[in-house]
């Protein structure tokens, strides 16, 4: 059995586990352990394909709260597995690679939130779901990229808001809601920040007829809207979307080519959803090393040995749960999320 090699879009067969034995063994072990496998859209293609459910942060959070299996094997990063444990405290939650972290989540701590809140007494704290359980416990409500605007609109217009930790999503939410009383934490995802305006303009110049899907965490989101305003790209060809929104748009597009500004793992789902359209990355190097840490062998090992179990202290979990449940309740029940 071969270990999957890090890849971005559609790896060649020799980069995948050999034959069907690996997937068959994963399914057997999952059934034996009464486990459901959840995989984020940025995971390796073979992990996405073997999972029971593949999706974005909001979709997977909802599933974590609803699944009947006694064990959740979360193929994603640490904060996602924590969120699953927060929503399903009675279940065993396994993360096949405990070192799978998040550069964005690492930009803020619980102590930072408490200090920031002290500077703005009475403000409502809104946290992007890409945060640790400890940070969520210090906030009033969580959001994902798809329901962030709805979360902001659910807060009275006169209420001061602290938005954390992603500066690009925060700027996007301020822009589309028109709220000027939002303070934004200056954090960023190193992968999305690397998809910058200069790279975007180069790709758009080279592919003038292509549609453009941009994740709001990207450093190029403002540049994309500028290109629309300047008339460089028609408005109907540019969409700022969560990964779930990208998948819906991909299923319905008639475009010959779509340029994608997000982590390259998303291309696997998009190409499967619409094989007649060419989906290409704005930045082919936009790969999250943390998301690619879970390999075929690590998933098998997690199912065999129950590693690594994720726990959240009761007090932290109780406070974080209220914030996450408010997030899950806002927005449409369809696709959405990170």
Number of C-alpha atoms within 10 A of each C-alpha: 12 14 15 22 16 17 17 23 21 16 16 8 9 12 15 23 19 14 12 9 11 20 19 12 13 22 20 13 17 22 13 11 16 13 23 23 23 26 28 26 29 29 30 30 24 19 26 22 15 18 19 14 17 21 25 27 28 28 21 25 26 17 19 26 18 11 14 13 16 14 23 27 26 27 32 28 25 26 21 28 28 24 29 26 26 29 23 21 18 10 19 18 28 28 27 29 24 17 12 19 20 22 16 22 23 15 17 19 18 17 12 13 23 13 11 15 18 11 10 14 9 11 18 20 23 27 29 26 29 28 27 24 28 21 25 30 23 22 25 19 24 29 30 25 29 25 24 26 20 18 20 22 13 10 13 10 12 9 14 19 23 23 27 30 28 25 23 25 26 26 18 19 24 19 13 9 13 10 16 12 14 21 18 20 19 14 20 23 22 17 21 25 19 17 26 19 19 12 13 25 17 11 18 20 12 10 14 11 15 21 23 27 27 27 26 28 29 28 26 25 26 18 16 26 18 14 18 15 12 10 10 15 21 14 15 9 14 19 19 22 24 26 30 24 21 24 23 17 17 22 15 11 14 13 15 12 17 24 21 23 29 30 27 26 25 27 24 22 22 24 19 12 16 17 11 13 17 15 25 20 24 26 21 15 13 20 21 22 14 19 25 24 22 25 24 23 17 18 22 20 17 20 27 14 9 18 19 16 17 18 15 16 10 11 11 16 23 15 19 26 24 18 23 27 18 14 26 21 12 15 19 11 11 11 20 25 25 26
